[in-house]
Amino acid sequence: MFIKDLRINGFAALAPMAGVSDIVFRELCVSFGAAYTVSEMVSAKALTLGDKKSNELMRLSDNERPSGIQIFGNDPYTLAQSVNEVIKYSPDFIDINMGCPAPKIVKNHSGSYLLKEPVLAEEIVKKVVESTSLPVTVKMRTGYDESSKNHIEMAKRFEAAGVGAITVHGRTRERMYMPPADLDAIREVKKAVNIPVIGNGDIFTPEDAKRMYDYTGCDFIMIGRGAQGRPWIFNRINEYLTTGSYSPDPSNEEKMSLMLEHSKRICELRGERNGICEMRKHALWYTKGIRGSNQLRNRFSTVKSLSELNELADIVIKNG
């Protein structure tokens, strides 16, 4: 796939996920075959005010290229101005968030709220595209609610505004993450525009990935929740779409080893106290479905140190 002049190899990208897809997780997923990554979403307004935390979110690694930085907001000029800060981190492209369903984002008329304001949404995209020579993409949902699905209109507006690709999460804001994803809507967008369309939603297995490609005709796929605690999903998808078969998931011992490596790297980045707090949710995802791990979930959710996490991992391996 090409996003303007940016060549993307492979089959599946890692979706931007607030509080999840930090630089450590992005690098990890790329090491397992993710084709490209996108940062956690960054407030355009905060960037124009020099917010240090927002700047940290934009730090990219050479080990995760190609990679984009995702921005959000509700004012065209503020988003365009924020590009001056974004390009300092040398992203390969810039993504605009028009899909986040979180109440605090929607309340500020950003994210998926903008699907209620097609003219404003198009103007935001137009101003960002005009402000940079980098490719610009949009990640959107199928509409704000089931009575106002406007994915075809929005996709055409974004194409006219100059984006290089559109990612469609096959749900309205109203449906949040309720299954199933609307593959028909993604297929309709693919038929309606001439730029690449990336399908997103309910991809948890290699078979899900193939179904997304086959049913929608999309140019690429993006995986979010399906990679949580399972970064190896990208290799499995790559194998399946290339050969028709794929390797089994890692053993419990391999999963725990990967979890501990993940925790070590995130603690090196944030310090052990903050890093281990970040790892709690990842630990729960890594151990989901492992026999005997349910009895340890309370301990995983309150783990306080790397040594304690090591002890819990040993217990999981023995029980499994």
C-alpha positions as CSV (number, residue, x, y, z in Angstrom):
1,M,0.0,0.0,0.0
2,F,1.1,3.6,-0.7
3,I,0.0,6.5,1.5
4,K,0.8,9.2,-1.0
5,D,4.5,8.4,-1.6
6,L,5.0,6.4,1.6
7,R,5.3,2.7,0.9
8,I,3.9,0.3,3.4
9,N,4.9,-3.3,3.3
10,G,3.1,-6.2,5.0
11,F,-0.5,-6.8,5.9
12,A,-1.5,-5.2,9.3
13,A,-0.7,-2.1,11.3
14,L,-1.0,-1.4,15.0
15,A,-3.8,1.0,15.9
16,P,-3.3,4.0,18.1
17,M,-4.6,3.3,21.5
18,A,-4.5,5.9,24.3
19,G,-2.6,4.5,27.4
20,V,-1.6,1.4,25.5
21,S,0.4,2.0,22.3
22,D,3.3,3.7,23.8
23,I,6.8,3.6,22.3
24,V,7.6,0.3,24.0
25,F,4.5,-1.5,22.9
26,R,4.8,-0.1,19.4
27,E,8.4,-1.4,19.1
28,L,7.4,-4.8,20.4
29,C,4.6,-5.1,17.9
30,V,6.9,-4.1,15.0
31,S,9.3,-6.8,16.2
32,F,6.5,-9.2,15.7
33,G,5.6,-8.0,12.2
34,A,3.4,-5.0,12.5
35,A,3.7,-3.1,9.2
36,Y,3.5,0.4,10.7
37,T,2.5,2.2,13.9
38,V,0.7,5.3,15.1
39,S,1.3,7.2,18.3
40,E,-1.2,7.6,21.1
41,M,-3.4,10.6,20.3
42,V,-2.0,14.0,21.1
43,S,-4.0,17.1,21.8
44,A,-3.3,19.8,19.1
45,K,-4.2,22.5,21.6
46,A,-1.8,21.1,24.2
47,L,1.0,21.1,21.6
48,T,0.5,24.8,20.7
49,L,0.7,25.5,24.5
50,G,4.0,23.7,24.8
51,D,2.8,20.8,27.0
52,K,5.7,18.6,27.9
53,K,3.6,15.4,28.3
54,S,2.2,15.8,24.9
55,N,5.7,16.2,23.5
56,E,6.7,12.9,25.1
57,L,3.9,11.1,23.4
58,M,5.3,12.0,20.0
59,R,8.7,10.5,20.5
60,L,9.3,7.9,17.8
61,S,11.9,5.2,17.5
62,D,13.8,4.1,14.4
63,N,12.8,0.5,15.4
64,E,9.1,1.2,14.7
65,R,9.2,2.9,11.3
66,P,7.2,3.7,9.3
67,S,5.2,5.5,12.0
68,G,2.8,8.3,12.3
69,I,1.7,10.8,15.0
70,Q,-2.0,11.1,15.7
71,I,-3.4,14.5,16.6
72,F,-6.9,15.5,17.8
73,G,-8.9,18.7,18.4
74,N,-11.8,20.7,17.1
75,D,-10.3,23.9,15.6
76,P,-8.8,23.8,12.1
77,Y,-6.2,26.5,12.8
78,T,-5.1,25.0,16.0
79,L,-4.6,21.6,14.4
80,A,-2.7,23.2,11.5
81,Q,-0.5,25.2,13.9
82,S,0.2,22.0,15.9
83,V,1.9,20.5,12.9
84,N,4.9,22.8,13.5
85,E,5.5,20.8,16.7
86,V,4.6,17.4,15.3
87,I,7.2,17.6,12.5
88,K,10.0,18.1,15.0
89,Y,9.6,14.4,15.8
90,S,10.0,13.3,12.1
91,P,6.9,11.2,11.7
92,D,6.4,9.5,8.3
93,F,2.8,10.7,8.3
94,I,0.2,12.6,10.4
95,D,-3.1,11.0,11.4
96,I,-6.2,13.0,12.5
97,N,-8.4,11.3,15.1
98,M,-12.1,11.4,14.2
99,G,-13.0,8.2,15.9
100,C,-12.2,8.3,19.6
101,P,-15.5,7.6,21.5
102,A,-14.3,8.6,25.0
103,P,-16.8,10.9,26.8
104,K,-14.1,13.5,27.7
105,I,-13.0,13.7,24.1
106,V,-16.5,13.9,22.7
107,K,-17.5,16.4,25.3
108,N,-14.8,18.7,24.0
109,H,-16.2,18.3,20.5
110,S,-13.2,16.3,19.3
111,G,-12.7,12.7,18.1
112,S,-15.9,11.0,16.9
113,Y,-18.0,14.1,17.8
114,L,-16.7,15.7,14.6
115,L,-18.7,13.1,12.5
116,K,-21.7,15.3,13.6
117,E,-20.0,18.3,12.0
118,P,-19.0,17.3,8.4
119,V,-18.1,20.8,7.2
120,L,-15.9,21.5,10.2
121,A,-14.3,18.0,10.0
122,E,-13.5,18.6,6.3
123,E,-12.0,22.0,7.1
124,I,-9.8,20.5,9.8
125,V,-8.4,18.0,7.4
126,K,-7.9,20.6,4.7
127,K,-6.0,22.9,6.9
128,V,-3.7,20.1,8.2
129,V,-3.0,18.9,4.7
130,E,-2.2,22.5,3.6
131,S,0.2,22.9,6.5
132,T,2.6,20.0,5.7
133,S,4.3,18.1,2.9
134,L,3.8,14.9,4.9
135,P,1.0,12.5,4.0
136,V,-2.1,13.0,6.1
137,T,-4.5,10.2,7.1
138,V,-7.8,10.2,9.0
139,K,-9.1,7.5,11.4
140,M,-12.9,7.7,11.6
141,R,-15.9,5.7,12.6
142,T,-19.0,5.0,10.6
143,G,-21.0,7.9,12.2
144,Y,-21.9,9.3,15.5
145,D,-24.9,7.1,16.1
146,E,-26.9,4.5,14.3
147,S,-29.4,7.0,13.0
148,S,-26.8,9.3,11.5
149,K,-24.3,7.0,9.8
150,N,-22.4,9.1,7.3
151,H,-19.3,7.2,6.5
152,I,-19.6,7.5,2.8
153,E,-20.1,11.3,2.9
154,M,-17.2,11.7,5.4
155,A,-14.8,9.6,3.4
156,K,-15.5,11.5,0.2
157,R,-15.0,14.8,2.1
158,F,-11.7,13.7,3.4
159,E,-10.6,12.5,0.0
160,A,-11.5,15.8,-1.5
161,A,-9.5,17.6,1.3
162,G,-6.4,15.7,0.3
163,V,-5.8,12.8,2.7
164,G,-3.6,9.9,1.6
165,A,-5.6,7.2,3.3
166,I,-8.6,6.6,5.5
167,T,-8.9,4.1,8.4
168,V,-12.5,3.1,9.1
169,H,-13.4,1.6,12.5
170,G,-16.6,-0.3,11.6
171,R,-18.7,1.1,14.5
172,T,-20.5,4.3,15.3
173,R,-19.5,6.3,18.4
174,E,-22.8,5.1,20.0
175,R,-21.7,1.5,19.7
176,M,-18.3,2.1,21.3
177,Y,-16.7,-1.4,21.1
178,M,-19.8,-3.5,21.0
179,P,-19.6,-6.4,18.5
180,P,-19.9,-6.9,15.6
181,A,-17.9,-4.5,13.5
182,D,-19.8,-3.2,10.5
183,L,-17.8,-4.7,7.6
184,D,-20.5,-3.6,5.1
185,A,-19.7,0.1,6.0
186,I,-16.0,-0.5,5.4
187,R,-16.8,-2.1,2.1
188,E,-19.0,0.9,1.1
189,V,-16.2,3.3,1.9
190,K,-13.8,1.3,-0.2
191,K,-16.1,1.5,-3.2
192,A,-16.8,5.2,-2.7
193,V,-13.2,6.6,-2.7
194,N,-10.0,6.1,-4.8
195,I,-7.5,6.4,-1.9
196,P,-6.4,3.5,0.3
197,V,-9.0,2.3,2.9
198,I,-7.8,0.6,6.0
199,G,-10.2,-1.7,7.8
200,N,-10.4,-1.7,11.6
201,G,-12.5,-3.6,14.1
202,D,-12.8,-7.1,15.6
203,I,-9.6,-8.5,14.2
204,F,-8.5,-11.0,16.9
205,T,-7.3,-13.9,14.7
206,P,-5.6,-14.5,11.3
207,E,-9.0,-15.7,10.1
208,D,-10.6,-12.4,11.1
209,A,-7.9,-10.6,9.1
210,K,-8.6,-12.6,6.0
211,R,-12.3,-12.0,6.3
212,M,-11.8,-8.3,6.6
213,Y,-9.7,-8.3,3.5
214,D,-11.9,-10.6,1.5
215,Y,-15.3,-9.1,2.5
216,T,-14.5,-5.4,2.4
217,G,-11.8,-5.3,-0.3
218,C,-9.8,-2.9,1.9
219,D,-6.2,-2.1,1.1
220,F,-4.9,-2.8,4.6
221,I,-6.0,-3.6,8.1
222,M,-5.3,-2.1,11.5
223,I,-5.4,-4.0,14.8
224,G,-6.1,-2.5,18.2
225,R,-7.5,-4.6,21.0
226,G,-6.5,-7.8,19.2
227,A,-2.9,-7.0,19.9
228,Q,-3.3,-6.3,23.6
229,G,-1.3,-9.0,25.4
230,R,-0.9,-10.7,22.0
231,P,1.7,-8.8,19.9
232,W,2.5,-12.0,18.1
233,I,-0.8,-11.7,16.2
234,F,1.0,-9.7,13.5
235,N,3.3,-12.6,12.6
236,R,0.4,-15.0,12.6
237,I,-1.5,-12.8,10.2
238,N,1.5,-12.4,8.0
239,E,2.0,-16.1,7.9
240,Y,-1.6,-16.9,7.2
241,L,-2.1,-14.4,4.4
242,T,1.2,-15.5,2.8
243,T,1.0,-19.3,3.2
244,G,-2.5,-20.2,4.3
245,S,-1.4,-21.5,7.7
246,Y,0.2,-20.1,10.8
247,S,2.2,-21.1,13.9
248,P,0.5,-21.8,17.2
249,D,0.5,-19.1,19.9
250,P,3.6,-19.0,22.2
251,S,3.7,-21.4,25.1
252,N,2.8,-20.0,28.6
253,E,6.5,-19.9,29.4
254,E,7.2,-17.8,26.2
255,K,4.3,-15.5,27.0
256,M,5.5,-14.8,30.5
257,S,9.1,-14.3,29.2
258,L,7.7,-11.7,26.7
259,M,5.6,-10.1,29.4
260,L,8.7,-9.7,31.6
261,E,10.8,-8.3,28.8
262,H,8.0,-5.8,28.1
263,S,7.9,-4.8,31.7
264,K,11.6,-4.4,31.9
265,R,11.7,-2.1,28.9
266,I,8.8,0.0,30.1
267,C,10.4,0.4,33.6
268,E,13.6,1.5,31.9
269,L,11.7,4.2,30.1
270,R,9.4,5.4,33.0
271,G,11.2,4.2,36.1
272,E,10.0,1.1,38.0
273,R,7.3,2.8,40.0
274,N,5.5,4.3,37.1
275,G,6.4,1.5,34.7
276,I,5.0,-1.3,36.8
277,C,1.7,0.6,37.1
278,E,1.6,0.9,33.4
279,M,2.3,-2.9,33.1
280,R,-0.6,-4.0,35.2
281,K,-3.2,-3.8,32.4
282,H,-0.7,-5.5,30.0
283,A,-0.1,-8.3,32.5
284,L,-3.8,-9.0,32.7
285,W,-3.9,-9.2,28.9
286,Y,-0.9,-11.4,28.7
287,T,-2.3,-13.9,31.2
288,K,-5.9,-13.9,29.9
289,G,-7.0,-17.4,29.2
290,I,-4.1,-19.1,30.8
291,R,-5.2,-21.9,33.2
292,G,-5.0,-20.9,36.8
293,S,-4.3,-17.2,36.0
294,N,-7.8,-16.1,37.1
295,Q,-6.8,-16.8,40.7
296,L,-3.9,-14.3,40.3
297,R,-5.7,-11.5,38.6
298,N,-6.1,-9.4,41.7
299,R,-2.4,-9.7,42.4
300,F,-1.5,-8.8,38.8
301,S,-3.8,-5.7,38.9
302,T,-2.0,-4.4,42.0
303,V,1.6,-5.6,41.4
304,K,4.1,-3.1,42.8
305,S,7.5,-4.2,41.6
306,L,9.4,-6.1,38.9
307,S,10.4,-8.8,41.4
308,E,6.8,-9.4,42.3
309,L,5.8,-9.6,38.7
310,N,8.6,-12.2,38.2
311,E,7.2,-14.2,41.1
312,L,3.7,-14.2,39.6
313,A,5.0,-15.2,36.2
314,D,6.7,-18.2,37.8
315,I,3.4,-19.2,39.4
316,V,1.6,-18.9,36.1
317,I,4.2,-21.1,34.3
318,K,4.0,-23.8,37.1
319,N,0.2,-23.8,37.1
320,G,-0.1,-23.9,33.3
